Amino acid sequence: MKSKFLMTGRPACFAPALLGAGSAVAQVTESQKAPSSADSGSAVGEVIVTARRRAEDIVKTPVAVTAISGAQLKAANVTSLNEIDRLAPSLRVSPIVGRLDQVTFSIRGMNETSGLITADPAVGVYFADAIQTRSQGVGRALFDIASVQVLNGPQGTLFGRNLTGGAILIEPNAPVLDKWEGYAQGTYGNYNRREFQGAVNIPLGDMFALRLGANISGRDGYMHNVVTNTDIRSDYSNSYRASLLFEPTNYFHNTLIFDGFNGHGLGGGFTPVAVNPELALPVPFNAALIAGELAALKAQQARSVYDVAEDQNYPFSDSNYGLTNTSALETGGLTFKNIFNWRRVKSSDVQGSGLPPILGLDILEVINNDTDVHQITDEIQVLGSALDNHIDYQAGFYYFREHGESVGVCRHSQVHTVN
């Protein structure tokens, strides 16, 4: 079976909204009540969130939101979105079957698990206020981060997208004028796991500042393919980011961010647990096929679940590159903001059944290859207040276009139960 998907979209909308300020109360946990840097240490500081697309105190935000600071991420040693659910109880993060580099996010039971470009996610991931529709590589963006916010429940008008489950907002550390700073950290563990990340802020005169960061990680395979004599379930990736701030006055600033990711490894590692005695194909040697499958299953049961017999290795690779430009102008009590994003995502992978060919037939082999997606978004916001700050309002225009191609090949003789 061969399939080819082509998806295009050009929706645009005008989204006015009135936001009442004053009596609204957000869901706040104890972990969110972190003191700000200006506090003495005993007092609870203000926690600023952008759950309504504007900076405001979390206690005045009528949205169920979990706010996680960069310090909390470091303290919990969270370096990827795959681990963020340890700090956000409402969020569940699961890998898409057969892949280590692609995950699905679930909030209040709402998720999308296919990973196909023809299906939009139920939980949107925003990096620097711009959505990343495809999840390939997005989980590795969690280095040099100022905060992560997990919004529970449907998100609509303010985000320009229909997100039935919720949203995850990732805010990277921004460049700072007139200040040299940076950090570096490393990790080493079993299966030759190594990870290094660091960042540096470089002031460039009175109006410019540059911030550079990178995360390099890898882990050898923890399962073994006895047929190819290869360690599988390996995972290697490189992420990097460059942010340039231009701030000529206190009323205008522009931030340009380039971020990139590339990763590769070996998937596979499926372990058969049963054989289906009812064959779907009317071939004259069904009994021989069943006998061969039972023999392969018995051989697998005699081995550890970490030692499998697959006729080939199942590699995966992907890349995710993006350019985000955010401009903000404050004048006359109004804030004009524009957020532009361009992104390209490419990926390929091969998936298998967990059994070698029997009588020359592959039990199940799925090849999902050459996924290539381009995305462009642009958002214009106008924010202000009225009636002595009793009413906050904002209006905007949101443009989203995504087009891509995914070619898949599926070849099988029979499907049986695997875990």
MIKOLFI-504908 format. One line per field, with one value per residue (C-alpha): residue number from 1; residue in three letters; x negated, y, z negated. Coordinates in nm, 4 decimals. Example, Ala and Ser with C-alpha at 12.3 -4.5 7.8 and 13.67 -1.06 7.14 Angstrom:
REM MIKOLFI-504908
resi	(1, 2)
resn	(ala, ser)
east	(-1.2300, -1.3670)
north	(-0.4500, -0.1060)
up	(-0.7800, -0.7140)
END
This chain:
REM MIKOLFI-504908
resi	(1, 2, 3, 4, 5, 6, 7, 8, 9, 10, 11, 12, 13, 14, 15, 16, 17, 18, 19, 20, 21, 22, 23, 24, 25, 26, 27, 28, 29, 30, 31, 32, 33, 34, 35, 36, 37, 38, 39, 40, 41, 42, 43, 44, 45, 46, 47, 48, 49, 50, 51, 52, 53, 54, 55, 56, 57, 58, 59, 60, 61, 62, 63, 64, 65, 66, 67, 68, 69, 70, 71, 72, 73, 74, 75, 76, 77, 78, 79, 80, 81, 82, 83, 84, 85, 86, 87, 88, 89, 90, 91, 92, 93, 94, 95, 96, 97, 98, 99, 100, 101, 102, 103, 104, 105, 106, 107, 108, 109, 110, 111, 112, 113, 114, 115, 116, 117, 118, 119, 120, 121, 122, 123, 124, 125, 126, 127, 128, 129, 130, 131, 132, 133, 134, 135, 136, 137, 138, 139, 140, 141, 142, 143, 144, 145, 146, 147, 148, 149, 150, 151, 152, 153, 154, 155, 156, 157, 158, 159, 160, 161, 162, 163, 164, 165, 166, 167, 168, 169, 170, 171, 172, 173, 174, 175, 176, 177, 178, 179, 180, 181, 182, 183, 184, 185, 186, 187, 188, 189, 190, 191, 192, 193, 194, 195, 196, 197, 198, 199, 200, 201, 202, 203, 204, 205, 206, 207, 208, 209, 210, 211, 212, 213, 214, 215, 216, 217, 218, 219, 220, 221, 222, 223, 224, 225, 226, 227, 228, 229, 230, 231, 232, 233, 234, 235, 236, 237, 238, 239, 240, 241, 242, 243, 244, 245, 246, 247, 248, 249, 250, 251, 252, 253, 254, 255, 256, 257, 258, 259, 260, 261, 262, 263, 264, 265, 266, 267, 268, 269, 270, 271, 272, 273, 274, 275, 276, 277, 278, 279, 280, 281, 282, 283, 284, 285, 286, 287, 288, 289, 290, 291, 292, 293, 294, 295, 296, 297, 298, 299, 300, 301, 302, 303, 304, 305, 306, 307, 308, 309, 310, 311, 312, 313, 314, 315, 316, 317, 318, 319, 320, 321, 322, 323, 324, 325, 326, 327, 328, 329, 330, 331, 332, 333, 334, 335, 336, 337, 338, 339, 340, 341, 342, 343, 344, 345, 346, 347, 348, 349, 350, 351, 352, 353, 354, 355, 356, 357, 358, 359, 360, 361, 362, 363, 364, 365, 366, 367, 368, 369, 370, 371, 372, 373, 374, 375, 376, 377, 378, 379, 380, 381, 382, 383, 384, 385, 386, 387, 388, 389, 390, 391, 392, 393, 394, 395, 396, 397, 398, 399, 400, 401, 402, 403, 404, 405, 406, 407, 408, 409, 410, 411, 412, 413, 414, 415, 416, 417, 418, 419)
resn	(met, lys, ser, lys, phe, leu, met, thr, gly, arg, pro, ala, cys, phe, ala, pro, ala, leu, leu, gly, ala, gly, ser, ala, val, ala, gln, val, thr, glu, ser, gln, lys, ala, pro, ser, ser, ala, asp, ser, gly, ser, ala, val, gly, glu, val, ile, val, thr, ala, arg, arg, arg, ala, glu, asp, ile, val, lys, thr, pro, val, ala, val, thr, ala, ile, ser, gly, ala, gln, leu, lys, ala, ala, asn, val, thr, ser, leu, asn, glu, ile, asp, arg, leu, ala, pro, ser, leu, arg, val, ser, pro, ile, val, gly, arg, leu, asp, gln, val, thr, phe, ser, ile, arg, gly, met, asn, glu, thr, ser, gly, leu, ile, thr, ala, asp, pro, ala, val, gly, val, tyr, phe, ala, asp, ala, ile, gln, thr, arg, ser, gln, gly, val, gly, arg, ala, leu, phe, asp, ile, ala, ser, val, gln, val, leu, asn, gly, pro, gln, gly, thr, leu, phe, gly, arg, asn, leu, thr, gly, gly, ala, ile, leu, ile, glu, pro, asn, ala, pro, val, leu, asp, lys, trp, glu, gly, tyr, ala, gln, gly, thr, tyr, gly, asn, tyr, asn, arg, arg, glu, phe, gln, gly, ala, val, asn, ile, pro, leu, gly, asp, met, phe, ala, leu, arg, leu, gly, ala, asn, ile, ser, gly, arg, asp, gly, tyr, met, his, asn, val, val, thr, asn, thr, asp, ile, arg, ser, asp, tyr, ser, asn, ser, tyr, arg, ala, ser, leu, leu, phe, glu, pro, thr, asn, tyr, phe, his, asn, thr, leu, ile, phe, asp, gly, phe, asn, gly, his, gly, leu, gly, gly, gly, phe, thr, pro, val, ala, val, asn, pro, glu, leu, ala, leu, pro, val, pro, phe, asn, ala, ala, leu, ile, ala, gly, glu, leu, ala, ala, leu, lys, ala, gln, gln, ala, arg, ser, val, tyr, asp, val, ala, glu, asp, gln, asn, tyr, pro, phe, ser, asp, ser, asn, tyr, gly, leu, thr, asn, thr, ser, ala, leu, glu, thr, gly, gly, leu, thr, phe, lys, asn, ile, phe, asn, trp, arg, arg, val, lys, ser, ser, asp, val, gln, gly, ser, gly, leu, pro, pro, ile, leu, gly, leu, asp, ile, leu, glu, val, ile, asn, asn, asp, thr, asp, val, his, gln, ile, thr, asp, glu, ile, gln, val, leu, gly, ser, ala, leu, asp, asn, his, ile, asp, tyr, gln, ala, gly, phe, tyr, tyr, phe, arg, glu, his, gly, glu, ser, val, gly, val, cys, arg, his, ser, gln, val, his, thr, val, asn)
east	(0.0000, -0.1371, 0.0073, -0.0725, 0.0750, 0.0759, 0.2096, 0.2479, 0.4270, 0.4671, 0.6980, 0.6878, 0.9069, 0.9750, 0.9912, 1.1115, 1.1483, 1.2366, 1.0553, 1.1940, 0.9361, 0.9783, 1.1717, 1.0441, 0.8562, 0.6262, 0.5369, 0.2158, 0.0117, -0.2490, -0.5258, -0.4150, -0.4457, -0.8154, -0.9608, -1.0932, -1.4546, -1.3654, -1.2141, -1.4009, -1.3346, -1.0506, -0.7856, -0.5967, -0.6768, -0.4655, -0.4408, -0.3942, -0.2248, -0.1075, 0.1870, 0.4039, 0.1364, 0.0338, -0.1932, 0.0056, -0.0004, 0.1064, 0.3545, 0.5465, 0.5637, 0.8952, 0.7223, 0.6158, 0.2406, -0.0676, -0.3695, -0.7169, -1.0221, -1.3594, -1.5016, -1.2463, -1.3384, -1.7056, -1.6305, -1.4271, -1.6872, -1.4215, -1.5944, -1.3203, -0.9422, -0.9298, -0.9900, -0.7789, -0.4800, -0.6751, -0.6138, -0.2697, -0.0183, 0.2479, 0.0103, -0.0815, -0.3636, -0.3914, -0.6109, -0.4448, -0.4728, -0.8035, -0.9698, -1.1923, -1.1986, -0.8260, -0.5875, -0.2201, -0.0799, 0.2412, 0.4327, 0.7628, 0.7648, 0.7449, 0.4615, 0.3723, 0.1493, 0.1105, -0.1659, -0.0293, -0.0478, 0.3214, 0.4162, 0.3727, 0.2662, 0.5178, 0.2489, 0.0539, -0.3116, -0.4194, -0.7841, -0.8511, -0.4768, -0.4718, -0.3031, -0.4993, -0.2332, -0.4503, -0.6098, -0.9298, -1.2161, -1.0000, -1.0749, -1.4455, -1.3914, -1.3964, -1.7334, -1.8137, -1.4459, -1.2854, -0.9550, -0.7083, -0.3335, -0.0818, 0.2706, 0.5490, 0.8632, 0.9696, 0.7846, 0.9379, 0.9642, 0.6562, 0.4291, 0.5709, 0.6041, 0.8671, 0.6819, 0.9285, 0.6916, 0.4773, 0.1461, -0.2169, -0.3974, -0.7785, -0.9539, -1.3311, -1.5668, -1.5892, -1.9082, -1.9905, -2.1553, -2.4807, -2.5296, -2.7648, -2.6267, -2.6051, -2.6046, -2.7218, -2.6295, -2.6928, -2.5581, -2.6973, -2.5212, -2.4810, -2.4446, -2.6978, -2.4362, -2.5924, -2.4422, -2.5963, -2.4151, -2.5126, -2.4373, -2.6076, -2.4687, -2.6843, -2.6106, -2.6775, -2.6766, -2.3852, -2.1096, -2.1997, -2.2513, -2.3122, -2.2367, -2.3741, -2.2799, -2.3129, -2.2234, -2.4124, -2.2976, -2.3234, -2.2528, -2.3561, -2.0946, -1.9692, -1.8276, -2.0158, -1.9186, -2.0683, -2.0211, -2.2153, -2.4280, -2.3416, -2.2393, -1.9049, -1.6819, -1.9671, -1.9064, -2.1366, -2.0462, -2.1834, -1.9829, -2.0981, -1.9574, -2.0682, -1.8658, -1.9376, -1.7780, -1.7461, -1.6218, -1.6882, -1.4427, -1.2433, -0.9310, -1.0399, -1.2219, -1.2688, -1.3872, -1.4974, -1.5385, -1.6833, -1.6509, -1.7464, -1.7380, -1.8602, -1.8488, -1.8889, -1.8962, -1.7679, -1.4119, -1.2575, -1.2761, -0.9239, -0.8838, -0.6253, -0.4002, -0.1567, -0.0844, 0.2510, 0.3537, 0.6068, 0.4166, 0.5583, 0.3820, 0.5081, 0.1651, 0.1020, -0.1609, 0.0370, -0.0535, -0.4221, -0.3868, -0.2200, -0.4896, -0.7591, -0.5962, -0.5573, -0.9242, -1.0269, -0.8048, -0.9529, -1.3052, -1.2119, -1.0633, -1.3923, -1.5738, -1.5511, -1.2948, -1.5942, -1.7263, -1.5140, -1.5474, -1.4605, -1.5786, -1.7002, -1.7562, -1.4938, -1.6591, -1.4911, -1.6077, -1.4525, -1.5255, -1.3352, -1.4435, -1.2631, -1.2927, -1.0844, -1.0754, -0.8839, -0.8423, -0.6691, -0.5954, -0.4403, -0.2820, 0.0156, 0.1109, 0.1285, -0.1038, -0.1408, -0.2987, -0.3833, -0.4972, -0.6247, -0.7410, -0.8741, -0.9433, -1.0437, -1.0226, -1.1606, -1.1597, -1.1897, -1.1602, -1.1249, -0.9203, -0.9048, -0.7216, -0.9722, -1.0045, -1.2397, -1.0935, -0.9324, -0.9351, -1.0618, -0.7656, -0.7786, -0.5169, -0.4751, -0.6917, -0.5928, -0.8068, -0.7090, -0.9498, -1.0144, -0.7855, -0.8517, -0.6375, -0.6636, -0.4822, -0.4359, -0.2451, -0.2027, -0.0148, 0.0642, 0.1787, 0.3096, 0.3309, 0.4647, 0.6693, 0.9783, 1.1905, 0.8937, 0.7516, 1.0730, 1.0952, 0.8078, 0.8706, 0.6859, 0.7565, 0.5547, 0.5094, 0.3758, 0.2458, 0.1453, 0.0359, -0.1044, -0.1756, -0.3668, -0.4061, -0.4303, -0.4949, -0.4395, -0.4792, -0.3202, -0.4031, -0.2667, -0.1585, 0.0116, 0.0470, 0.0230, 0.0084, -0.3006, -0.3578)
north	(0.0000, 0.3379, 0.6635, 1.0275, 1.3172, 1.6791, 1.9324, 2.3035, 2.5637, 2.9415, 3.0393, 3.3886, 3.5440, 3.8717, 3.8001, 4.0730, 3.9888, 4.1681, 4.0510, 4.1432, 4.2258, 4.2200, 3.9291, 3.6448, 3.3681, 3.1094, 2.7597, 2.7983, 2.5214, 2.5559, 2.4867, 2.7919, 3.0306, 3.0904, 3.4169, 3.6580, 3.7630, 4.0904, 3.9217, 3.8695, 3.4934, 3.4714, 3.6566, 3.5129, 3.7029, 3.7791, 3.5026, 3.6450, 3.4285, 3.4818, 3.2422, 3.5145, 3.6329, 3.9199, 3.9382, 3.9390, 3.8052, 3.4418, 3.5120, 3.7461, 3.4962, 3.3050, 3.0078, 2.6766, 2.7094, 2.5444, 2.7772, 2.6244, 2.8456, 2.7797, 2.7309, 2.4572, 2.2844, 2.2843, 2.1632, 1.8709, 1.7996, 1.8305, 1.8787, 1.7722, 1.7970, 1.4182, 1.4767, 1.7871, 1.5868, 1.5259, 1.8932, 1.9382, 1.6894, 1.7498, 1.6705, 1.3298, 1.2863, 0.9625, 0.8597, 0.7795, 0.4043, 0.3052, 0.6447, 0.7968, 1.1460, 1.2150, 1.2511, 1.3174, 1.5412, 1.4707, 1.7077, 1.6011, 1.2966, 1.4987, 1.3971, 1.2972, 0.9913, 0.9275, 1.1781, 1.2280, 1.5662, 1.5362, 1.5558, 1.8602, 1.8105, 1.8498, 2.0149, 2.2949, 2.3638, 2.7289, 2.8281, 3.2019, 3.2671, 3.0814, 2.7448, 2.4338, 2.2173, 1.9111, 1.7380, 1.6107, 1.7570, 1.9911, 1.8036, 1.8891, 2.2665, 2.2657, 2.4248, 2.7806, 2.8288, 3.1118, 2.9340, 2.6699, 2.7141, 2.4321, 2.5568, 2.3105, 2.2952, 2.4299, 2.7322, 2.9246, 3.2914, 3.4263, 3.1640, 3.1676, 2.7880, 2.5413, 2.3486, 2.1127, 1.9844, 2.2803, 2.4457, 2.4325, 2.7675, 2.7562, 3.0867, 3.0872, 3.3152, 3.6441, 3.8409, 4.1147, 4.4499, 4.5474, 4.2166, 3.9250, 3.6013, 3.2331, 2.8805, 2.5306, 2.1892, 1.8270, 1.4804, 1.1321, 0.8048, 0.4405, 0.3250, 0.5975, 0.8652, 1.2087, 1.5509, 1.8941, 2.2250, 2.5841, 2.9421, 3.2800, 3.6344, 3.8801, 4.2569, 4.4351, 4.8041, 5.0031, 4.8674, 4.5064, 4.1851, 3.8311, 3.5078, 3.1742, 2.8326, 2.4656, 2.1213, 1.8121, 1.4716, 1.1037, 0.7599, 0.4218, 0.1527, -0.0386, -0.3308, -0.5741, -0.7151, -1.0660, -1.0927, -0.7789, -0.7835, -0.4172, -0.2217, -0.0590, 0.2049, 0.4540, 0.8265, 1.1155, 1.4806, 1.8344, 2.1484, 2.5072, 2.8580, 3.2141, 3.5149, 3.8767, 4.1671, 4.5157, 4.7774, 5.1349, 5.2877, 5.1838, 5.1803, 4.9467, 4.6175, 4.3447, 3.9887, 3.7569, 3.3874, 3.1101, 2.7614, 2.4249, 2.0567, 1.7407, 1.3905, 1.0277, 0.6820, 0.3271, 0.2363, -0.1081, -0.3361, -0.4779, -0.8003, -1.0594, -1.1967, -1.4208, -1.5787, -1.5446, -1.8925, -1.7447, -1.6463, -1.3791, -1.4901, -1.7946, -1.9438, -2.3197, -2.3209, -2.1612, -2.4431, -2.3933, -2.0196, -2.0821, -2.3330, -2.0855, -1.8087, -2.0341, -2.1321, -1.7657, -1.6818, -1.9667, -1.8487, -1.4947, -1.6177, -1.7921, -1.4595, -1.1410, -0.8864, -0.6643, -0.9118, -0.9283, -1.0944, -0.8462, -0.9028, -0.5439, -0.2289, 0.0449, 0.3881, 0.7235, 1.0777, 1.4213, 1.7914, 2.0982, 2.4529, 2.7742, 3.1534, 3.3687, 3.7489, 3.9410, 4.3202, 4.5286, 4.9016, 5.0819, 5.4198, 5.6164, 5.3497, 5.0854, 4.7991, 4.6917, 4.3508, 4.1327, 3.7686, 3.6056, 3.2462, 3.0244, 2.6566, 2.3478, 1.9938, 1.6835, 1.3258, 0.9642, 0.6344, 0.2596, 0.0355, -0.3432, -0.6292, -0.7839, -1.1116, -1.2125, -1.3184, -1.6625, -1.8635, -1.5533, -1.3366, -1.0290, -1.0463, -0.6695, -0.3889, -0.0250, 0.2405, 0.6002, 0.8073, 1.1570, 1.3718, 1.7341, 2.0149, 2.3937, 2.6329, 3.0105, 3.2061, 3.5758, 3.7327, 4.1021, 4.2108, 4.5398, 4.5496, 4.8220, 4.9098, 5.1213, 5.2525, 5.3115, 4.9676, 4.7885, 4.6405, 4.4984, 4.4482, 4.3095, 4.2563, 4.0862, 3.9162, 3.5612, 3.3968, 3.0303, 2.8312, 2.4804, 2.2553, 1.9349, 1.5876, 1.2501, 0.9326, 0.6006, 0.2367, -0.0576, -0.4211, -0.7130, -1.0755, -1.0980, -0.8949, -1.0563, -0.9335, -0.7482, -0.5164)
up	(0.0000, 0.0956, -0.0235, 0.0310, -0.1619, -0.0560, -0.3021, -0.2579, -0.4626, -0.4482, -0.7328, -0.8737, -1.1379, -1.3162, -1.6882, -1.9261, -2.2928, -2.6148, -2.9243, -3.2603, -3.5238, -3.8962, -4.0451, -3.8236, -4.0071, -3.8453, -3.9577, -4.1561, -4.3134, -4.5828, -4.3311, -4.1348, -4.4285, -4.3803, -4.5102, -4.2517, -4.2426, -4.4121, -4.7153, -5.0369, -5.0272, -5.2792, -5.0816, -4.7876, -4.4694, -4.1668, -3.9066, -3.5565, -3.2929, -2.9340, -2.9347, -2.7758, -2.5318, -2.7587, -3.0620, -3.3876, -3.7411, -3.7589, -4.0400, -3.8074, -3.5216, -3.4882, -3.3266, -3.4800, -3.4292, -3.5772, -3.5632, -3.5846, -3.6097, -3.4551, -3.8050, -3.8730, -3.5480, -3.6474, -3.9995, -3.8635, -3.5900, -3.3193, -2.9837, -2.7399, -2.7089, -2.7457, -3.1179, -3.1766, -3.3016, -3.6232, -3.7061, -3.5472, -3.6948, -3.4265, -3.1387, -2.9993, -2.7482, -2.5475, -2.2541, -1.9257, -1.8668, -1.7111, -1.7475, -2.0116, -1.8633, -1.8305, -2.1237, -2.1809, -2.4547, -2.6418, -2.8717, -3.0273, -2.8019, -2.4797, -2.2481, -1.8940, -1.8588, -1.4862, -1.4189, -1.0661, -0.8967, -0.8101, -1.1796, -1.4026, -1.7652, -2.0461, -2.2616, -2.0950, -2.1705, -2.1460, -2.1407, -2.1806, -2.1260, -1.7904, -1.7488, -1.6480, -1.4889, -1.4296, -1.7254, -1.5598, -1.7574, -1.9617, -2.2830, -2.2604, -2.2768, -2.6570, -2.7306, -2.8426, -2.9272, -3.1268, -3.1899, -3.0744, -3.1143, -3.0787, -3.0028, -3.0761, -2.8665, -2.5263, -2.3876, -2.1008, -2.0043, -2.1804, -2.0243, -1.6721, -1.6795, -1.8007, -2.0698, -2.2367, -2.5052, -2.6002, -2.5231, -2.6333, -2.6237, -2.6182, -2.6776, -2.6130, -2.8005, -2.6133, -2.5427, -2.7959, -2.7209, -2.8930, -3.0722, -3.0243, -3.1634, -3.0838, -3.2165, -3.1264, -3.2585, -3.1655, -3.2430, -3.1960, -3.2720, -3.1825, -2.8214, -2.7475, -2.8002, -2.7708, -2.7562, -2.7483, -2.7375, -2.7830, -2.6883, -2.6855, -2.6700, -2.4729, -2.4869, -2.1553, -2.2316, -2.3735, -2.1483, -2.0656, -2.2592, -2.1370, -2.3225, -2.2009, -2.3372, -2.2515, -2.3806, -2.2610, -2.3807, -2.2981, -2.4378, -2.3011, -2.2560, -2.5599, -2.3566, -2.1312, -1.7932, -1.7845, -1.4055, -1.3097, -1.6294, -1.6877, -1.9961, -1.9183, -2.0775, -2.0521, -2.0402, -1.9410, -1.8938, -1.8642, -1.9401, -1.9093, -1.9293, -1.8518, -1.9731, -1.8728, -2.0605, -1.9124, -2.1603, -2.0450, -2.2973, -2.6026, -2.3848, -2.1078, -2.0948, -1.8380, -1.9036, -1.6250, -1.7156, -1.5019, -1.6468, -1.5022, -1.5858, -1.4204, -1.5580, -1.4611, -1.6111, -1.5860, -1.6798, -1.6704, -1.9704, -1.9537, -2.1495, -2.0297, -2.3011, -2.1099, -1.7729, -1.5999, -1.4773, -1.2321, -0.9199, -0.6955, -0.3766, -0.1795, -0.1147, -0.0913, -0.3665, -0.6492, -0.8853, -0.8105, -0.8760, -1.2104, -1.3050, -1.2094, -1.4119, -1.7147, -1.6909, -1.6675, -1.9645, -2.1701, -2.0867, -2.1941, -2.5218, -2.5981, -2.5652, -2.7648, -2.6475, -2.5780, -2.3183, -2.0040, -1.6633, -1.3886, -1.0325, -1.0006, -1.2011, -1.1989, -1.1800, -1.2260, -1.1656, -1.1710, -1.1675, -1.2844, -1.1936, -1.2711, -1.2532, -1.4872, -1.4861, -1.7545, -1.7445, -2.0124, -2.0209, -2.3188, -2.2503, -2.3761, -2.6282, -2.3537, -2.2712, -1.9084, -1.8650, -1.5673, -1.5889, -1.2700, -1.2432, -0.9661, -1.0320, -0.8377, -0.9727, -0.8023, -0.9275, -0.8187, -1.0000, -0.9516, -1.1804, -1.2084, -1.3761, -1.6141, -1.4227, -1.1387, -0.8027, -0.8115, -0.4890, -0.3164, -0.4216, -0.6435, -0.9167, -0.9306, -0.8057, -0.7942, -0.6292, -0.6909, -0.4877, -0.3541, -0.5679, -0.4799, -0.6260, -0.5865, -0.8197, -0.8216, -1.0861, -1.1512, -1.4387, -1.4903, -1.8368, -1.9734, -2.3531, -2.5803, -2.8889, -2.9530, -3.2418, -3.4718, -3.3978, -3.4954, -3.1453, -2.9460, -2.5766, -2.2825, -1.9153, -1.6517, -1.3187, -1.2900, -0.9735, -0.9511, -0.6500, -0.6522, -0.3580, -0.3376, -0.1972, -0.3637, -0.1661, -0.3405, -0.2362, -0.4194, -0.3391, -0.5407, -0.5230, -0.8581, -1.1745, -1.5165, -1.8731, -1.9873, -2.2809)
END
